[in-house]
Amino acid sequence: RPITASKTLKHYEEVLEKHGFMRVARNLLINPEYCYAKLDKRNIAFMQMPDGSHEQVDPAYQEAVKRAFLEILE
């Protein structure tokens, strides 16, 4: 069900960061405990969502996402 909010995504990023959420695109925050990072043939990260859909990670967030998921694996 859609939820309407009057705050920016940056605000929610700052609030939810301490709960493990991370920004992977200009319009997308994720909880890495419920998503999977995948790399394509060009080494570009995609997020697989719990519903099976895929979202490409914005270039600005590629390295941060790769580092975060490598840390989770260690």
N, C-alpha and C positions, 0 to 999 in steps of 0.2 A: 504494500500500500504506500503510495507516495506521501512524503512528508515535506511540508514547505517550511523553510527556515529563512530568517532575515539576516543571518550572519554569513560572513565569507567562509569559504573552504579553508582559508589560511587560519581563521579562528579555530575551527574544529581540528585542524591539523595540530595546532599547538596544544589544545586540550586533550586530544586523544593520543598524542605521541607517547605520553607516559604510560599508556595502557597497551603499547605495542603496535599501534597503527602506524602505517607509513604511507607517504604520498608516492604514487607511481605515475601519475599523469596530472595534467592541469585541472582535470575535473574528477579525479578519482583517488580516494583514500581506501586502503585495504587493511584487513587484519591478517597478517601473514600466517597465522595459525590455521586459517581456513582456505588459503589459496596456495597455489603452486606456481613457481617460476619455471619457465621453459625457455630454452634458447633455440632460435631457428638456425638455418644453415649459415646465415650471415652474422651469427653471434648477437642477434637482437633479442632482448628479453620480452616475453609475453607472460601475462598472468592468466592462469586457468582459475576461473571462479568456481565456487561451490556448485553452481547450477550447470557447470560444463561449458559455459561461454568463455571466450578468450578476449583479453584486452591487451593491446600493445603498450608497453612501457614507453613513455615519452623519452626522447633522447637525453633530455636534461636530467632524468632520474635513472638512466641505465646503470651507471657505475654504482650508485648507492644501492640499488636493488640487488645487483649481483653480489656486492659485499655483504649485504644483510642476509641474503639466503646462503652464502657460503658460511657465515658465522653460525647460522641455525644448524647447518649440517655438521659442524665441528663439535 
